[in-house]
């Protein structure tokens, strides 16, 4: 995960040292909700005495920070949870937010949800599977009760680590936030930009500080505050945020801001059609 950050240069007045303003970004709770909404790669880390990290067959994080994880019936953690006092174990679910394109360092951030992993009876598992499927349909949920067991993680605390830093979040703070409006479409859009419109990426690169323009520029992220680029250079990786003139809320506003960044209204309008 690259933690380096650069910003587009700001013209300075002669004889004056003008500080570079830091671009606005979604707050930590919104960024955490977006990571959870995208899904990402998950690992379950039981308390140290219960063994190594586990890759669930399926996972889902709800708006309130609680999560469900699907494990094979024969996995030792299933039996251990069922036999534990009050049928719960201390555990942490780790979600890795990965870039939509292939990068040297593909992980953009990590979200850790710490809490109590709890067993459920068969009827409750089926009800949970149905509730999850309404929001996130997945054929693996059909295996609940047929070779796979659904466990529930009740959250106690959350920690987000990304290019903006590392921040602790309360469960209520996470639940009150909303994910970025574009987080479910970001991967598709940026992959399309990377594979089919390298010329547009080149136009965006004109916003980079001069010392970064010789590197390999890649689309890294998109949210309502701006577009992020990753510059893979000989001296390391650098993340640059190209800020929108204002936060955007829908595709129409997003298209307007992207046309402004590209700097060629006719070409940008054509590509949006």
VOGU-3710 file (C-alpha; in Angstrom, 3 decimals, decimal comma):
1> xxxxxxxxxx> 0,000/0,000/0,000  1,553/3,264/-1,081  1,400/5,935/1,583  3,295/8,587/-0,382  1,287/11,564/-1,537  1,891/14,445/-3,876  -0,335/17,292/-4,952  -0,566/19,353/-8,133  1,662/22,394/-7,905  0,120/25,795/-7,192
11> xxxxxxxxxx> 1,534/28,877/-8,926  3,434/31,134/-6,532  3,603/34,904/-6,625  7,085/36,335/-7,200  8,915/36,666/-3,926  6,259/34,763/-1,984  6,226/31,160/-0,772  2,635/30,071/-1,157  1,827/26,837/0,681  0,152/24,158/-1,362
21> xxxxxxxxxx> -3,436/23,683/-0,191  -4,326/20,118/0,732  -7,170/18,847/-1,482  -10,430/17,957/0,253  -11,022/14,236/0,731  -13,898/12,127/2,075  -13,690/11,821/5,849  -12,418/8,604/7,440  -15,869/7,164/8,153  -16,970/7,703/4,541
31> xxxxxxxxxx> -13,776/6,146/3,231  -14,254/3,168/5,549  -17,865/2,722/4,418  -16,678/2,782/0,800  -14,069/0,088/1,465  -16,728/-2,069/3,111  -19,216/-1,454/0,294  -16,742/-2,487/-2,389  -16,142/-5,784/-0,624  -12,498/-6,355/-1,401
41> xxxxxxxxxx> -10,313/-9,217/-0,283  -11,037/-10,368/3,249  -9,132/-12,219/5,948  -10,460/-13,311/9,325  -7,969/-13,150/12,178  -9,125/-15,037/15,277  -7,627/-14,310/18,703  -4,004/-15,433/18,834  -4,677/-18,698/20,634  -7,180/-19,778/17,969
51> xxxxxxxxxx> -4,789/-20,012/15,023  -3,737/-18,234/11,843  -5,626/-15,926/9,504  -8,509/-17,432/7,550  -9,795/-16,569/4,078  -13,620/-16,781/4,168  -15,590/-18,235/1,284  -17,712/-15,080/1,372  -18,038/-12,006/3,551  -20,316/-9,015/3,829
61> xxxxxxxxxx> -20,206/-5,901/6,024  -23,478/-4,200/6,916  -24,116/-0,502/7,377  -23,880/-0,878/11,153  -20,397/-2,394/10,955  -21,494/-5,938/11,730  -20,326/-8,595/9,298  -21,022/-12,163/8,259  -18,372/-14,624/7,096  -18,959/-17,957/5,369
71> xxxxxxxxxx> -16,679/-20,887/6,234  -16,723/-24,578/5,293  -18,533/-26,701/7,880  -15,354/-28,652/8,558  -13,228/-25,586/9,293  -11,893/-25,792/12,879  -13,000/-22,230/13,601  -16,657/-23,231/13,121  -16,472/-25,863/15,844  -14,349/-23,640/18,089
81> xxxxxxxxxx> -16,868/-20,787/17,883  -19,785/-23,078/18,656  -17,985/-24,528/21,697  -16,677/-21,209/23,035  -18,231/-19,598/26,130  -21,434/-17,854/25,009  -20,590/-19,193/21,506  -18,368/-16,226/20,654  -14,685/-15,562/20,063  -12,641/-12,370/19,805
91> xxxxxxxxxx> -11,714/-11,858/16,164  -10,821/-9,241/13,578  -11,974/-8,998/9,969  -9,456/-7,359/7,635  -10,634/-5,867/4,338  -8,062/-4,921/1,708  -9,074/-2,137/-0,675  -7,324/-3,004/-3,918  -6,749/-0,772/-6,913  -8,838/-1,604/-9,996
101> xxxxxxxxxx> -5,739/-1,816/-12,230  -2,534/-3,840/-11,877  0,005/-1,896/-9,834  3,306/-2,630/-8,149  1,588/-1,910/-4,833  -2,083/-2,752/-5,415  -3,498/-2,274/-1,890  -4,865/1,248/-1,445  -6,041/0,800/2,126  -6,949/-1,610/4,902
111> xxxxxxxxxx> -10,026/-1,656/7,117  -9,939/-3,684/10,329  -13,168/-4,524/12,169  -12,575/-5,965/15,621  -15,340/-7,635/17,582  -16,960/-10,878/18,658  -17,362/-13,764/16,237  -20,618/-15,567/17,051  -22,224/-18,835/16,035  -25,870/-18,944/14,929
121> xxxxxxxxxx> -28,383/-21,758/14,719  -29,478/-23,048/11,317  -32,663/-20,976/11,112  -30,854/-17,762/11,994  -28,122/-18,511/9,429  -30,698/-18,923/6,673  -32,423/-15,686/7,659  -29,074/-13,851/7,632  -28,232/-15,307/4,202  -31,558/-14,108/2,778
131> xxxxxxxxxx> -31,061/-10,618/4,243  -27,545/-10,359/2,782  -28,698/-11,640/-0,620  -31,212/-8,786/-0,858  -28,324/-6,318/-0,824  -25,560/-8,416/-2,368  -26,767/-11,497/-4,275  -24,120/-14,213/-4,421  -24,476/-17,911/-5,301  -22,168/-18,874/-2,422
141> xxxxxxxxxx> -24,938/-17,949/0,002  -26,872/-20,969/-1,289  -24,284/-23,167/0,442  -25,431/-22,056/3,909  -26,662/-25,241/5,574  -25,275/-27,322/2,697  -21,599/-27,643/3,508  -20,947/-24,101/4,726  -21,639/-22,187/7,948  -22,355/-18,491/8,340
151> xxxxxxxxxx> -20,808/-16,766/11,368  -21,567/-13,219/12,536  -19,045/-10,637/13,697  -20,460/-8,091/16,161  -18,226/-4,983/15,936  -16,538/-3,244/18,836  -14,123/-0,930/17,013  -12,781/-0,156/13,533  -9,460/1,126/12,197  -8,810/2,483/8,688
161> xxxxxxxxxx> -5,303/2,796/7,227  -4,881/4,404/3,807  -2,929/7,140/2,040  -4,545/9,762/4,295  -3,251/8,114/7,479  -4,471/5,697/10,128  -7,646/6,524/12,053  -9,766/4,767/14,662  -13,538/4,820/14,206  -16,386/4,183/16,572
171> xxxxxxxxxx> -19,120/1,817/15,476  -21,740/4,603/15,633  -19,508/6,886/13,543  -19,142/4,198/10,871  -22,882/3,472/10,868  -23,788/7,159/10,481  -21,580/7,635/7,405  -22,524/6,893/3,814  -20,264/5,318/1,186  -19,055/7,404/-1,723
181> xxxxxxxxxx> -21,752/7,540/-4,437  -19,355/6,155/-7,062  -17,642/3,421/-5,053  -19,547/0,536/-6,665  -18,738/1,743/-10,219  -15,201/3,002/-9,637  -13,424/-0,235/-10,592  -15,223/-0,593/-13,922  -14,725/3,049/-14,917  -11,033/3,185/-14,028
191> xxxxxxxxxx> -10,235/-0,113/-15,741  -11,922/1,247/-18,868  -9,859/4,427/-18,589  -6,645/2,403/-18,185  -7,284/-0,031/-21,031  -9,122/2,059/-23,614  -8,254/5,726/-23,041  -4,560/6,085/-22,331  -4,702/9,358/-24,259  -7,067/10,758/-21,641
201> xxxxxxxxxx> -4,711/9,620/-18,870  -1,985/11,551/-20,685  -4,152/14,675/-20,675  -4,760/14,279/-16,952  -1,019/13,916/-16,368  -0,499/17,570/-17,275  -1,791/18,390/-13,773  1,084/16,489/-12,145  4,008/18,291/-10,520  6,843/18,563/-13,072
211> xxxxxxxxxx> 9,090/16,157/-11,165  6,524/13,344/-11,557  5,661/13,659/-15,236  8,308/11,189/-16,361  6,798/8,272/-14,445  4,202/5,717/-15,482  0,823/7,335/-14,737  -2,052/5,039/-13,758  -5,657/5,685/-12,658  -5,858/4,855/-8,945
221> xxxxxxxxxx> -9,143/6,026/-7,477  -12,259/8,099/-7,919  -14,599/9,679/-5,382  -16,919/12,657/-5,148  -14,019/14,987/-4,313  -11,661/14,099/-7,125  -9,634/11,658/-9,182  -6,471/9,974/-7,904  -3,503/8,979/-10,037  -0,613/6,691/-9,151
231> xxxxxxxxxx> 2,781/7,584/-10,616  5,114/4,595/-10,677  8,589/6,096/-10,900  12,156/4,865/-10,469  12,323/6,506/-7,035  9,085/4,916/-5,795  5,333/5,285/-6,088  3,539/8,603/-5,671  -0,205/9,206/-5,312  -1,633/12,476/-6,626
241> xxxxxxxxxx> -5,171/13,761/-6,098  -6,693/15,929/-8,831  -9,382/17,828/-6,990  -12,764/18,658/-8,489  -13,910/22,259/-8,234  -16,686/21,067/-5,904  -17,958/17,741/-4,553  -20,082/15,876/-7,115  -23,116/13,717/-6,443  -24,184/12,103/-9,719
251> xxxxxxxxxx> -22,866/11,074/-13,132  -23,803/14,371/-14,766  -21,779/16,412/-12,279  -18,942/13,895/-12,480  -18,805/14,131/-16,280  -18,632/17,934/-16,047  -15,674/17,813/-13,644  -13,829/15,190/-15,686  -14,232/17,332/-18,810  -12,731/20,231/-16,889
261> xxxxxxxxxx> -9,735/18,145/-15,789  -9,141/16,741/-19,264  -9,113/20,300/-20,584  -10,647/19,491/-23,962  -14,439/19,955/-23,686  -15,287/18,637/-27,165  -13,180/15,480/-26,830  -14,363/14,834/-23,271  -18,008/15,331/-24,232  -17,568/12,901/-27,127
271> xxx> -16,079/10,248/-24,837  -18,982/10,573/-22,410  -21,573/9,943/-25,149
//
